[in-house]
Amino acid sequence: MSKHVSSALPDASSKRILTRSLFQRYEEAATTLSRIRNLPVDHEYVAWELTQTREQVEAEDLIRGEDGNIKLVKQLFQARGHRYRLFLGMALISFKT
């Protein structure tokens, strides 16, 4: 069980490294991912996973466009339906006890 949990945590951090500076820290992400998977850096699975992550980040950037995170949060609160769902979710969480 501990192996499964420990392998899940660094995987998320390597994806954060890749998304933070997509091309500048690519080698660091590859090194981290190869260490997590116990595979060499030039293994085809490591290259495939890095490519998939990079494509996902690029697709999300295309969808988001030039909008930053602040603008996305503002849009969340501007739509009436989103505000209602957000309030409902927060209320359910607070009354869960």
Secondary structure by P-SEA (a helix, b strand, c coil): caaaaaaaaaaaaaaaaaaaccccaaaaaaaaaaaaaccccccaaaaaaaaaaaaaaaaaaaaaccccaaaaaaaaaacaaaaaaaaaaaaaaaacc
